[in-house]
Amino acid sequence: MAVPLIFKTIEESGLSTWIRDSPSPFAYWFVLTFHAIGMGLLVGASAVIDLRILGVARDLPLAPLKGLYGIIWVGFWIQVVSGAFLLIAYPTKALTNPDFYIKLTLIGLAVTVMQTLNKRVFSDSSLSDAAMMVKGKALATWSLIFWVGAVTAGRLLAYTYTYLKYGFSG
């Protein structure tokens, strides 16, 4: 496979080199830690909503969980920024790996489902918990499937790449 030269150009940039090779605690491991924190906020808050809609913790009222969408969006943007830095550090590793595109597709589907869930379940404040659960059950199920898939695909990125850096196979 021909690996685009732009990957090499990015890898040789000062930012990429610093993130990837610096001994600073604020380089790669810091970015990776923030990526994990963002994932915890995004996927964790989404899972709380999904599981509650699917009947877990029935004593917990459903309507106030709409407030978790703020946490979901904070986690999402932490993921976007930290993910961009991780991509800059290893563009060849990510962009030549089909698993990376599976991960992004699953994230896109999960975010779309969560937005649809927000509109369908939380937009009408007069709905009872039972009505909210009926309206959201299928979406909550798909959301959990997509998030589990996205997290799994992301984790597999560490093991499924063919090229680590431009010109070097894994």
N, C-alpha and C positions, 0 to 999 in steps of 0.2 A: 504494500500500500504506500502511496506517495503521501508523505506527511507535509502539509503546507509550511512553507518557509516562515510565515508570520508567527508560527508557534515558537520557532527559534528566536525570532526578534523579541517576542514578549519575554521568553525565558532569560534572555541576555540583558533585559532592562534592569536598572538599578533596583526598582521596587520588587521585582520578581526574585532577584538574587538575594535581596535583604530578607524577604519573607522566608524564603526557602533555606538559606544558608547561615543566617545570622545566629550567633549564640544568645542574642538578647531574649529575655523572657517575653518581650512584647512582639516577637516575630511569629513564626509558624505556630507554635503551641498556644500562644495567646489567641490567635485568630481561630484556631481549631476549637479552643475552649469556648469562645464566644459563639461559634457555629453550633456547638452542642447546647449552649444555654438558649440560643434562639430556637433550636429544635424543641427543647423541653417546653418553652413557653407556647410555641405555635401548636405543636402536636399535642402537648399535654392539655391545654385549654380546649382544643377541639375535641379531644377524647372525652373530657369531662362532659361536654355538651352532648356528644353522641351517646355516651353510655347512659346519661340521665334520660334522654329521649327513648332509649331502648329499655328503660325500666329499672335501671340500677339506682339505688338510693331514692326510692319513691317518696320518702319523707322530705326530701329537698325540693322546694318549689322550683319549677322550671323557668318561669319568666325572669327572675333575677339573673339567670345565667347568661342573658343577653350581654351583661356587662363584661363577660369574658372576651368578647370580640375586640375590646381594646388591647387586651393581652395578646390575643392572636395576632393582631396587626403589628404590635411591637416585636413579637417573635419573628414574624414574617420579614420585617425590614432588617432585623439583626441578621437573619439568614441570608438575605439578598446581599448585604454589604460584606459580611464575612465570607460568603460563598464566592463573591467576586474576587476577594483577595486570595482565596484558595485557588481559584481558577488562574489568576495571574501567576501564582507560584508554580503551578504545574499544568499549563494549558495543553501540552501534548498528551499528558496522562489522561486528562478528562475528555478532551474533545475528540480523541480517537477511540473512545470507549463507548460502545452502544449502550452500556449500562447507565452512563451519564444522561443520555437522552431519555431513557426509560424513567429515571429518577425525576427529571424535569417535567416530563409528561404527567407522571403520577402526582407531582406537587400541583401542577396546573389544574388537574382534575379535582384534587382534594380541595383546593382553594375555591374553585368554582362551585363545588357541592356545598362548602361551608357558607358561601355567600347566598346560594339558593336557599339553604336551610334557614339562614337569618331572615330572608324575605318571607319565606313561606310560613315559618313557625313563630317568629318573634315580632312580625309586623303588626299583628292584630292583638292588641293588649286585652281584648275581651275574651280570648280563647281560654278555656280551662286547661289544666295540665293534661288531662286525658285527650282533649282535642289536639293539643300541640303534639303529643306523642303520636297520634294517628297520622297527622300531616307530615311528621318528620321521620317516621320509622325507616322507610326505604333510603332516604337521603343519609341518615345517620349510619346505616349499615354500609352504604357505599363510601362514606367519608372514612370510616374506620378501615375499610379494605384498602382504599387509596393511600392513607397515611402509613399503614403497616407496610405496604408495598414500597412507598417512597423511602421510608427509613431503612428498609432492608436493602433496596437498591443503592442507597447512599453508603451504607456500611460495606457493601460488596465492592464498591469502587476501590477500596484499598487492596483488593485481591484479584480483580478481573482485568486490569489494564494490560495492554500489549507493549506500549511505549511509556517509559517513565518521563524521559525528556527527549528532546529532538535528537535523533541519531542514536538513542540508546534503547534497546528492548528491555522489557522487565524480566 
